[in-house]
Structure formats: C-alpha cells, structure tokens
Amino acid sequence: GKTTTKDMIKHILHFDHKVTGTKRSANSRTHHLTYLLSIDSDTDAAVFESAVGKPGDVLLASKFYKPTIGIITNIGVYHLDGCKTPEAYIQAKAEMVQAVGHKDTLIVNADDENTMKIGLETFRGKVVTFGMNNLAKFNASSIQYDDNGMKFVLTHRIRQDSFYQKKYSIFVPGYGQHQVLNALAAIAAAYEMGIGIKESKKRMKSFRNLPAHLECITAKDGYVIIDDTWSSTPSSLNAAFETLNGISKGRKRIALIGDFKRLGDLSLEFHRQAGEMIARVGVDTLITVGTLASEIGKRAIESSLNGEVYSFPDIQGIETFLEKILDKNSILLIKCSSTNHPIVNLKKKLTQK
C-alpha cells in the first residue's frame, strides 16, 4: 500500500499545494538526490516513499528528506533476501520511528500486528492511528464494495481516549479492504497538514489508481480480469483474494498466480502458507505458474481447497487452457510481479482480446 497511499496524499494536496514526490514506485536509494533537487522555493509539500530492501534504507532516506510526518502502512513479509528474517524486516520498517524523530508525527496501522511490535512506548512525538478493528483515531466501519470502489464510514476520534468523534461517509476508487486502509492513512496525513476531512473526502473521489493495482478490465469475450501484476507478496496476495471474493458476485472465480520473489530462505514456507490461505478463502479454479508457485497449489489441495488446481511449470499451454474455461460468467485474477514477463505478456494479450 505504500505507493497507493503516497499517490493518494499527493492527489489530495495538489488541489491547493505545489507538490513534489516519488514517481510511481521508483523509490530506491539511487533516486534520493534527484528527488531532493525537485524541491524548490515554491514547493509546499513533498511526499516520498522509501524502499525497505535492507536495513538502513529508511534511515538513509530520512537523511535526505528530513520527514516531519512518517507513515507505516503495514508490515508484511518481503525483501527477505536483504533483511534475511521477518524480525529484521520489522526492524527495518521500524526505522521510521527514528527517521521522524521525537518532535514530529508518526501515522501507523492499529490493526497490523507487526506494526504494533515496533515499540512506540518510548516515542515522544505524536502518534496517529488508523484501522478497522481497533479504537483508532481514524477508523473505518460499514465497509462495502461499490461501483469501481469502496464505501465506508470514517469515524474521527479527536483524541485517542475521547468519546468526542465525528463521522463521514467516504468513497474511495479502487477495490479491497486494503484500499480503505490506504485512504485512511492518506486522509490522516492530509489532516495533519491542515486539510479537513470533508475536503479530503471530496478530493478522494477523483483519485485514480496506477495500472495493474487490482485493476478491473472487461475482456471482449465478456469475462472480467483483475490485473494485479504490479508486485506480489504474501500480504498482497491475501488482499487480492479478498478483492476477488468481494467483487465476484456469483461469477466463476479463477486465479492465475506466479512465484513470489525476494523471500530468501523462507520462500518455500511462505508459498505453502499462501496455499493454506487460498484453501480458507476459496476459489473455483487455481492455476499456478512456476516451480515455487506449484507449492501453493499442492498445499491448497492438502488443505482441502474446494476447487480445481492446475500447476504449470511455465507459461506454455496456459493461454489455450484459459480459452477453454473462461466465459462471460468468469472473473480471472492474475497475480504476479511486474518482472514476471511471461505472465505479464499473457495478461496483455488477454486484456486486448
């Protein structure tokens, strides 16, 4: 959710601020100086996204940008090739606390178990929480799937320990409960910068997601494609399946999944956990592509998935297979990273048919 949340904040601010910031998800340490030089005397706000590829990345970014507001959207499992263990990855993200410092504001997801492990007890700055299941300052409830987006009720608690609160009906373009969390974080950041919730609500309606972020496309043959080929992690796979089930509306649910990347020595374990998750939430047809992704299929079968499973070693034969099973009553989730070129190329062919 980092890139989407960053783009939401930039969108809310750009109506009456001159804003600079990270372009798309180009957030590596090699971009820091170029982005820093994009700030001039007319710049009102800068919104930067930091990579967390290895320990020290967030602290390095903070030396360039000197943030006054820091956001931790969530802490899943990723970049274990650089961070080695989930615990080290949590600590790498926790560098945001030090990056912001004790005089400024930290915005965190109160629902995320790993975020709650980073130790905010000694942080003397301002902590703003958002979430759905806990007593957060920015809380979402009554969440519903709507046309091309999500509707929810935002409850703003003026103080964490106060019953004084205000409620707002919000619509955010883009599907999934994770999109609601992205919107909460963005609205909270804008509020800290002096933009009222009513104004953010109005501006959020015209937000547009980046392509391939759970983008829904209707193919010429009538079936729906959910294009989620930007990045692939265990947590984003959970979000993709929640969205698939949320918008399927009785359609035949088909999922095409590639390997996870950059999970280091724990890669096999997390692929198997993904299979267990899919068995719990359900899908009618699961198609995996690649050696590691086949472990997702195997574990889904072992976990009693009520659906069919097909595992392919590579992309060969998948297009022909899909042509046989897709119809106007189908919804197809395509989930992989943007570097998985065979699946991405197949997605392009399908969306152009």
C-alpha positions in Angstrom: 0.0 0.0 0.0 3.0 2.4 0.1 2.8 3.6 -3.5 -1.0 4.0 -3.5 -1.0 5.8 -0.2 1.7 8.1 -1.4 -0.2 8.9 -4.5 -3.4 9.5 -2.6 -1.7 12.1 -0.4 -0.2 13.8 -3.4 -3.6 13.8 -5.1 -5.3 15.4 -2.0 -2.6 18.0 -1.7 -2.2 19.0 -5.3 -5.5 21.0 -5.4 -4.0 23.8 -3.4 -0.4 23.0 -2.9 2.6 22.7 -5.1 3.6 19.1 -4.5 6.6 17.0 -5.4 7.4 13.4 -4.5 8.2 9.9 -5.6 7.1 9.0 -9.1 5.2 5.7 -9.4 7.2 3.2 -7.2 10.7 4.4 -8.2 11.8 4.6 -4.5 15.3 3.2 -4.4 18.3 5.0 -2.8 19.6 5.9 -6.2 16.7 8.3 -6.6 17.1 10.3 -3.4 19.3 13.1 -4.7 17.2 13.6 -7.8 14.0 13.8 -5.8 15.6 16.2 -3.3 16.6 18.5 -6.1 12.9 18.6 -7.2 12.1 20.7 -4.1 12.4 24.5 -4.7 11.3 27.7 -3.0 7.8 27.3 -4.4 7.3 23.7 -3.1 4.6 23.4 -0.4 4.8 19.7 0.3 6.9 16.7 -0.6 5.7 13.1 -0.3 8.4 10.5 -0.6 8.2 6.7 -0.5 11.2 4.8 0.9 12.4 1.4 -0.2 12.9 -1.2 2.6 15.1 -3.5 0.7 17.6 -3.9 3.5 18.3 -2.5 7.0 19.3 1.2 6.9 17.2 2.1 3.8 14.6 4.2 5.7 17.3 5.9 7.8 19.2 6.8 4.7 16.1 8.2 3.1 15.4 10.3 6.2 18.9 11.9 6.0 17.9 13.3 2.6 14.3 14.2 3.2 14.1 15.1 6.9 10.4 14.0 7.2 8.0 15.7 9.6 5.3 13.0 9.1 6.1 9.3 8.7 3.6 6.6 7.7 3.9 2.8 8.2 1.0 1.4 6.1 1.7 -2.2 7.3 4.5 -4.7 7.8 4.1 -7.9 5.8 6.8 -10.1 4.6 9.1 -9.0 1.7 12.7 -8.3 0.8 14.0 -11.2 2.9 16.9 -11.5 0.5 18.1 -8.3 2.1 16.6 -8.4 5.6 17.1 -12.2 6.0 14.4 -12.7 8.6 10.8 -11.4 9.2 12.1 -9.9 12.5 14.8 -8.0 10.7 12.3 -6.7 8.2 10.1 -5.4 11.0 13.1 -3.6 12.5 14.0 -2.2 9.1 10.5 -0.7 8.8 10.7 0.5 12.4 13.5 2.8 11.4 10.6 5.2 10.5 10.3 6.0 14.2 13.9 7.2 14.4 13.5 8.9 11.0 10.7 11.1 12.2 12.2 11.9 15.5 10.6 12.8 18.8 9.2 16.2 17.7 7.1 15.1 14.7 4.2 12.8 13.7 4.0 9.0 13.1 0.9 7.5 11.4 0.5 3.8 11.9 -1.9 1.0 11.2 -3.5 0.0 14.5 -4.8 -3.3 13.0 -1.4 -4.6 11.9 0.2 -7.0 14.4 3.8 -6.5 13.2 3.5 -2.7 13.4 2.4 -3.0 17.0 5.7 -4.8 17.7 8.0 -1.9 16.8 7.9 -0.4 20.3 6.3 3.0 20.3 6.3 3.3 24.1 9.4 5.5 24.2 8.4 7.6 21.1 7.7 11.1 22.4 6.3 12.5 19.2 2.6 12.4 18.1 1.2 9.0 17.1 -1.9 8.9 14.9 -3.6 5.6 14.4 -5.8 4.3 11.6 -7.6 1.0 11.2 -10.8 -1.0 11.1 -10.8 -3.3 14.1 -9.3 -1.3 16.9 -10.0 2.0 18.6 -8.1 4.1 16.1 -8.2 7.8 15.7 -9.2 7.3 12.0 -11.5 4.3 12.0 -13.4 2.6 9.1 -16.6 0.7 9.5 -19.6 -0.3 7.4 -17.3 -1.2 4.6 -19.0 -2.1 1.3 -18.0 -2.9 -2.3 -19.5 -0.3 -4.6 -19.2 0.5 -8.3 -15.4 0.9 -9.0 -14.5 1.4 -5.4 -15.3 1.1 -1.7 -17.7 2.9 0.5 -17.2 3.2 4.3 -17.9 5.3 7.3 -14.9 7.1 8.7 -15.1 7.8 12.4 -12.6 10.5 13.5 -11.8 10.4 17.2 -10.4 13.8 18.1 -8.4 12.3 20.9 -7.4 8.6 21.3 -9.1 8.4 24.7 -12.1 10.6 23.9 -15.7 9.9 23.1 -15.8 13.1 21.1 -15.9 12.0 17.5 -17.2 12.9 14.0 -18.4 10.5 11.3 -18.1 10.9 7.5 -19.3 8.7 4.6 -16.3 8.1 2.3 -16.0 6.7 -1.2 -12.5 5.7 -2.4 -11.9 4.5 -6.0 -10.3 1.0 -6.2 -11.3 -2.3 -4.7 -10.4 -4.1 -1.5 -10.3 -3.5 2.3 -6.6 -2.6 1.9 -7.7 0.3 -0.3 -9.8 1.5 2.7 -6.7 1.4 4.9 -4.7 3.3 2.2 -7.4 6.0 2.2 -7.5 6.2 6.0 -3.7 6.8 6.1 -3.8 9.4 3.4 -6.7 11.3 4.9 -4.9 11.2 8.3 -1.7 12.6 6.7 -3.7 15.4 5.0 -5.5 16.2 8.2 -2.1 16.6 10.0 -1.2 19.1 7.2 -4.3 21.2 7.8 -6.7 19.8 5.2 -10.1 18.9 6.7 -11.7 15.5 6.3 -14.7 16.9 4.3 -12.3 18.4 1.8 -10.2 15.2 1.6 -13.4 13.2 1.1 -14.4 15.4 -1.9 -10.9 15.2 -3.5 -10.6 11.5 -3.0 -13.5 10.8 -5.4 -11.3 11.8 -8.4 -8.3 9.7 -7.4 -7.0 7.3 -10.0 -5.0 4.2 -9.1 -1.9 3.2 -11.0 -2.4 0.5 -13.7 -2.1 -3.2 -12.6 -3.1 -2.4 -9.0 -6.1 -4.7 -8.8 -7.3 -3.0 -12.0 -10.6 -4.5 -13.3 -10.9 -4.9 -17.1 -13.8 -6.5 -19.0 -12.5 -8.5 -21.9 -14.2 -8.5 -25.3 -15.5 -12.0 -24.6 -17.3 -10.7 -21.5 -15.2 -12.1 -18.7 -13.7 -9.8 -16.1 -9.9 -9.7 -15.5 -8.5 -8.4 -12.2 -5.0 -7.2 -13.2 -2.7 -7.3 -10.1 0.6 -7.7 -11.8 2.5 -4.8 -10.2 4.1 -6.6 -7.3 3.5 -9.9 -5.5 4.0 -10.6 -1.8 2.1 -12.9 0.6 0.2 -9.9 2.1 -0.8 -8.5 -1.3 -2.0 -12.0 -2.3 -4.3 -12.0 0.7 -5.6 -8.6 -0.4 -6.1 -9.8 -4.0 -8.2 -12.9 -2.9 -10.3 -10.8 -0.6 -11.0 -8.5 -3.5 -11.7 -11.4 -5.9 -14.3 -12.7 -3.5 -15.6 -9.3 -2.8 -16.5 -8.4 -6.4 -17.2 -11.9 -7.9 -21.0 -11.6 -7.4 -21.6 -15.3 -8.2 -19.1 -15.4 -11.1 -16.8 -18.4 -11.5 -13.6 -17.4 -9.7 -10.3 -18.3 -11.4 -6.9 -17.3 -10.1 -3.6 -17.4 -12.1 -0.6 -17.0 -9.8 3.1 -16.8 -10.3 6.0 -17.3 -7.9 6.8 -14.9 -5.1 10.2 -13.2 -5.3 12.7 -12.0 -2.8 11.6 -14.1 0.2 15.1 -15.6 0.8 15.4 -18.8 2.8 11.7 -18.7 3.9 10.4 -18.7 0.3 9.1 -22.3 0.4 7.4 -21.7 3.7 5.5 -18.6 2.6 4.4 -20.3 -0.7 2.9 -23.1 1.3 1.2 -20.6 3.7 -0.3 -19.0 0.6 -1.8 -22.3 -0.4 -3.4 -22.6 3.1 -4.9 -19.1 2.8 -6.4 -19.9 -0.6 -8.0 -23.0 0.8 -9.6 -21.0 3.6 -11.0 -18.2 1.5 -11.9 -20.3 -1.5 -11.6 -20.2 -5.3 -13.2 -22.2 -8.1 -10.1 -22.8 -10.2 -6.5 -22.1 -9.1 -3.7 -22.1 -11.7 -0.1 -21.7 -10.7 2.9 -20.9 -12.9 6.4 -21.9 -11.8 8.2 -24.3 -9.5 7.6 -22.4 -6.3 4.1 -21.4 -7.2 3.3 -25.1 -7.6 3.8 -25.4 -3.8 0.9 -23.0 -3.4 -1.3 -25.5 -5.4 0.0 -28.5 -3.5 -0.7 -27.0 -0.1 -4.1 -25.8 -1.2 -5.0 -29.3 -2.2 -3.6 -30.7 1.1 -5.7 -28.1 2.9 -8.9 -29.3 1.3 -9.5 -26.5 -1.2 -13.0 -26.8 -2.6 -11.9 -26.1 -6.2 -9.7 -27.3 -9.0 -6.0 -26.9 -9.1 -3.7 -26.8 -12.2 0.0 -26.3 -11.9 2.2 -25.4 -14.9 6.0 -25.3 -14.9 6.0 -22.3 -17.2 3.6 -20.2 -19.4 3.3 -22.8 -22.2 -0.2 -24.0 -22.7 -1.9 -21.6 -20.2 -3.5 -19.4 -22.8 -5.1 -22.4 -24.6 -6.3 -23.7 -21.2 -7.8 -20.4 -20.2 -9.7 -20.2 -23.6 -11.4 -23.4 -22.7 -12.6 -22.4 -19.2 -13.2 -18.7 -19.4 -16.7 -17.5 -20.3 -19.0 -14.5 -19.6 -19.7 -15.7 -16.1 -16.0 -15.8 -15.2 -13.7 -13.5 -13.2 -10.0 -14.0 -13.6 -7.4 -12.8 -11.1 -3.9 -12.5 -12.5 -1.3 -12.1 -9.7 2.4 -11.8 -10.2 5.2 -9.2 -10.0 5.9 -6.9 -12.9 9.2 -8.7 -13.5 7.4 -11.9 -14.3 7.3 -11.1 -18.0 5.7 -14.3 -19.4 2.6 -13.8 -17.2 2.5 -10.0 -17.8 2.7 -10.6 -21.5 -0.1 -13.1 -21.3 -2.2 -10.6 -19.4 -1.7 -8.0 -22.1 -2.9 -10.5 -24.7 -6.0 -11.3 -22.7 -6.9 -7.7 -22.0 -6.6 -6.9 -25.7 -8.9 -9.8 -26.8 
